[in-house]
Amino acid sequence: MQKPKFFIPIQQWLSPKGRISRLQYFVYGLILAAVFMGVFLGLIIGDELKIDEEGHVATLFDFGINAALQLALIYTLFCLASKRLHDLSWPAWLALLLIIDIPVDLAADLARLYMTLPEGAETTVKIIDGLVKIASLGIGLNLTFRPGDKGANKHGPDPLRPPPAPIDVF
């Protein structure tokens, strides 16, 4: 029997098709977080990305840098979550629930650059943002700890039990 492959090629990693195991999801998620946090911290320390005292981007240029990085993060997270959802035989669109807080944060940052929110609105935005983050955390924990389908499903072979290698007779 063929051993399962833990590491997958980058072009397969950046595709929402297929299945990955819980451990792959967890490890690839950590790698993704480390890469993006390293890039963000490098930009902030290098003074390329300016953040105000409240933790929001300071200028429109900084917003553009932040938005470009976050869009790349959204796509890679979507691909990773889609593969894990496929392992559970769930539809990939549920991955949108996991990443919805990123565009919400971007929209709030853009609004703060151009207008002053009324007192009550800022509190409401923070409450909604907190609830969205809690829902995302719940989905992320579910994807990390819920076992996938045993055997093949419509999205591909079981990542833990790949099909046997073909036997050459001659």
C-alpha positions in Angstrom: 0.0 0.0 0.0 1.2 3.5 -0.9 2.1 5.8 2.0 0.1 9.1 2.2 1.9 12.2 1.1 2.1 14.8 3.8 3.6 17.6 1.8 1.8 18.6 -1.4 3.2 20.7 -4.3 2.5 24.5 -4.0 0.2 24.5 -7.1 -1.9 21.8 -5.5 -1.9 23.8 -2.2 -3.2 26.9 -4.0 -6.1 25.0 -5.5 -9.5 24.6 -3.6 -9.9 21.1 -5.1 -9.1 17.9 -3.3 -8.8 16.8 0.3 -6.4 17.2 3.1 -6.2 15.7 6.6 -6.6 17.4 9.9 -2.9 17.4 10.6 -2.1 18.8 7.1 -4.7 21.6 7.7 -3.2 22.4 11.1 0.4 22.4 9.9 -0.3 24.3 6.6 -2.3 26.8 8.6 0.6 27.4 11.0 3.0 27.8 8.0 0.6 30.3 6.4 0.2 32.2 9.6 3.9 32.4 10.2 4.6 33.6 6.6 2.0 36.3 6.7 2.8 37.4 10.2 6.5 37.6 9.2 5.6 39.7 6.2 3.4 42.1 8.2 5.8 42.4 11.0 8.7 43.0 8.5 6.7 45.8 6.9 5.8 47.4 10.2 9.3 47.2 11.6 10.8 48.4 8.4 8.3 51.4 8.6 6.8 50.5 5.2 3.4 49.9 6.7 2.2 52.6 9.1 -0.2 51.7 11.9 -1.9 54.3 14.2 -2.1 54.0 17.9 -5.4 52.1 17.7 -4.0 49.5 15.4 -5.5 50.7 12.1 -3.7 51.6 8.9 -2.7 55.3 8.8 -2.8 56.2 5.1 -4.5 55.1 1.8 -1.1 53.7 0.6 -0.8 51.6 3.8 -4.4 50.5 3.2 -3.4 49.3 -0.3 -0.5 47.3 1.0 -2.6 45.8 3.7 -5.4 45.0 1.3 -3.1 43.3 -1.2 -1.6 41.1 1.5 -4.9 40.3 3.0 -6.4 39.3 -0.3 -3.6 36.9 -0.8 -4.2 35.6 2.7 -8.0 35.2 1.9 -7.3 33.2 -1.2 -4.8 30.8 0.5 -7.1 30.4 3.5 -10.0 29.7 1.3 -8.1 27.0 -0.6 -6.9 25.4 2.6 -10.4 25.4 4.3 -12.0 24.2 1.0 -9.8 21.1 1.0 -10.6 20.4 4.6 -14.3 20.9 4.1 -14.1 18.5 1.1 -12.6 15.9 3.5 -15.8 16.2 5.6 -18.0 16.1 2.4 -19.2 19.6 3.2 -19.5 22.3 0.5 -16.5 24.6 -0.1 -18.6 27.8 0.2 -18.6 27.3 4.0 -15.0 28.4 3.9 -16.3 31.9 3.2 -17.7 31.9 6.8 -14.2 31.3 8.0 -12.6 34.2 6.2 -15.5 36.8 6.3 -13.9 38.7 9.1 -10.9 39.8 6.9 -13.0 41.8 4.3 -15.1 43.2 7.2 -11.9 44.5 8.8 -10.6 45.9 5.5 -13.9 47.7 5.0 -13.8 49.1 8.5 -10.2 50.3 8.0 -11.2 52.0 4.8 -14.2 53.7 6.4 -12.0 55.0 9.3 -9.6 56.6 6.7 -12.3 58.7 5.2 -14.8 59.4 8.0 -15.3 59.6 11.7 -17.7 57.1 12.9 -20.3 58.2 15.5 -19.6 56.9 19.0 -22.3 54.2 19.0 -21.3 53.0 15.5 -17.7 52.2 16.6 -19.0 50.1 19.5 -21.4 48.3 17.1 -18.6 47.6 14.6 -16.5 46.1 17.4 -19.3 43.9 18.6 -20.1 42.6 15.1 -16.4 42.1 14.5 -16.1 40.1 17.7 -19.1 37.9 16.9 -17.7 37.2 13.4 -14.3 36.3 14.9 -15.9 33.9 17.4 -17.9 32.2 14.6 -14.7 31.9 12.5 -12.9 30.4 15.5 -15.6 27.8 15.9 -15.4 26.8 12.3 -11.6 26.7 12.4 -11.7 24.5 15.5 -14.2 22.2 13.8 -12.1 21.9 10.7 -9.0 21.2 12.9 -10.5 18.5 15.1 -13.4 16.8 13.3 -12.3 13.6 11.6 -12.8 13.4 7.8 -14.7 10.9 5.8 -13.2 7.4 5.8 -12.4 6.3 2.3 -12.9 8.1 -1.0 -15.7 10.7 -1.5 -16.7 12.8 -4.5 -13.8 15.2 -3.8 -11.0 12.5 -4.0 -9.3 9.7 -2.2 -8.9 9.6 1.6 -5.8 11.7 2.4 -4.9 9.2 5.2 -5.5 6.1 3.1 -4.5 6.7 -0.5 -5.4 4.1 -3.1 -3.0 1.2 -3.5 -0.2 1.6 -6.0 -0.7 -0.2 -9.3 1.2 -3.5 -9.5 3.3 -4.1 -12.6 3.0 -7.7 -13.7 5.8 -7.5 -16.3 
